[in-house]
Amino acid sequence: MIRFNQYDDPNIEFKKAIKKPLPISCVQMDEEFEVATLEGIMKGKKGDWLMKGVNGELYPCAHDIFIKSYDLIE
């Protein structure tokens, strides 16, 4: 088994890919919150986003990650 550390730059040729533009539902939270997920309890801070994924799963998304990754659909 090969092990990678998070910020290592392995000597592997990576391909480029773009996330599919799948619409998801989201709401910006006005208070801290928790979500029970398959990975355990995940916490969100005030201003983070509660996301509903393509399979109906709920998960938190930090505000700074949301801004980099998503555009709201009006």
C-alpha positions as CSV (number, residue, x, y, z in Angstrom):
1,M,0.0,0.0,0.0
2,I,1.3,3.5,-0.9
3,R,0.9,6.2,1.7
4,F,0.7,9.9,0.9
5,N,1.0,12.8,3.3
6,Q,-1.4,15.7,2.8
7,Y,1.1,18.2,1.5
8,D,3.7,16.0,-0.1
9,D,4.2,16.4,-3.8
10,P,4.5,12.8,-5.1
11,N,6.4,12.2,-8.3
12,I,3.3,11.2,-10.2
13,E,1.8,12.7,-13.4
14,F,-1.6,14.1,-12.4
15,K,-4.4,14.6,-14.9
16,K,-6.6,17.7,-14.9
17,A,-10.3,17.5,-14.0
18,I,-13.1,19.9,-13.4
19,K,-16.0,19.3,-11.0
20,K,-19.3,18.6,-12.7
21,P,-21.7,21.5,-12.3
22,L,-24.2,19.7,-10.1
23,P,-26.6,22.0,-8.3
24,I,-26.8,21.4,-4.6
25,S,-28.9,23.0,-1.9
26,C,-27.3,25.1,0.8
27,V,-28.0,27.6,3.6
28,Q,-25.6,30.0,5.4
29,M,-26.0,29.4,9.2
30,D,-26.5,32.1,11.7
31,E,-25.1,30.0,14.6
32,E,-22.7,27.1,15.3
33,F,-24.1,23.7,14.3
34,E,-23.3,20.0,14.1
35,V,-24.1,17.4,11.5
36,A,-24.0,13.6,12.2
37,T,-22.3,12.1,9.1
38,L,-20.9,8.7,8.2
39,E,-17.5,10.2,9.1
40,G,-18.8,11.2,12.5
41,I,-20.0,14.5,14.0
42,M,-18.8,17.5,11.9
43,K,-19.1,21.0,13.3
44,G,-19.8,24.3,11.5
45,K,-19.2,27.8,12.8
46,K,-21.5,30.8,12.5
47,G,-21.3,31.9,8.9
48,D,-20.5,28.5,7.5
49,W,-22.8,26.7,5.1
50,L,-25.1,23.7,5.7
51,M,-25.0,21.8,2.4
52,K,-27.3,19.1,1.0
53,G,-25.4,16.9,-1.5
54,V,-26.6,15.2,-4.6
55,N,-27.7,12.1,-2.6
56,G,-29.5,14.2,0.0
57,E,-26.7,14.0,2.6
58,L,-26.0,16.9,4.9
59,Y,-22.6,18.3,5.6
60,P,-21.0,21.5,6.7
61,C,-18.8,23.7,4.4
62,A,-16.5,26.4,5.8
63,H,-17.4,29.8,4.5
64,D,-13.9,30.4,2.9
65,I,-14.1,27.0,1.1
66,F,-17.6,27.8,0.0
67,I,-16.5,31.1,-1.6
68,K,-13.7,29.4,-3.5
69,S,-15.8,26.4,-4.7
70,Y,-19.4,27.6,-5.3
71,D,-21.4,30.3,-7.0
72,L,-25.0,30.9,-5.7
73,I,-27.7,30.4,-8.3
74,E,-30.2,33.2,-8.2
